[in-house]
Amino acid sequence: MTLTIALSKGRIFEETLPLLAAAGITPAENPESSRKLIIDTNLPDVRLVIVRASDVPTYVQYGAADLGIAGRDVLIEHGGAGLYQPLDLNIAKCRMMVAVENGFDYEAAVKQGARLKVATKYPRIAREHFAAKGVHVDIIKLYGSMELAPLVGLADAIVDLVSTGGTLRANNLVAVEHILDISSRLVVNQAALKLKYATIQPVLEAFASAVPA
């Protein structure tokens, strides 16, 4: 019975390698240099599928993958239907923040009850955050280059992931509000957990023991 693990390229993949190693799993190829989307491992019954980060929960939800690793941001936007989330892996950490152009009076704009235009690729997180504060917002969905939106007048503020803050500073933006801390989590297909329990449980235990403090 083959175990399929959905991963995305980049930081999450790199920081997952020690966890895979703890479970005795070694990818046969590096997805950064390979064009393959299905990567074999040293174990004949374990394979990796390489997908976009935002698609990991969907592959797991519908059973195309048994396990996956996805950021908390992606899981909130997805809604988490049909997924078991047993473990916060404490990897790929960053913060979800509200940022504005330097000099923009965010506090005054929020207090006045004016409608804010907010650009983000996380509409659910942004909408819930501002709704909880009683602030009216128009959400503008973007897929990248979020920092550009305030600079060209598309939006008053952005909601985006911030790691070091270097990109914000380079574009004359400043973070003005912390929404939530983000890290990557292990997600499991609920049906697979029952059907493949004997295969999945040792992987869960190995990951749990190897999670960075």
Protein Blocks (a to p, Z undefined) as FASTA:
>chain_A
ZZdddddehjllmmmmmmmmmnopacfbdfklpcbfbdcdfbfkbccddddfklmmmmmm
nopafbdcddfklmmmnnopoiacfbcghiaiacddddddehiafklmmmnopacddddf
blmlmmmmmmmnopacdddddfbhklmmmmnopambdcdddfklmmmmmnopacfbdfbd
cdddddddfklmmmmmmmmmmmmmmmmmmpcZZ
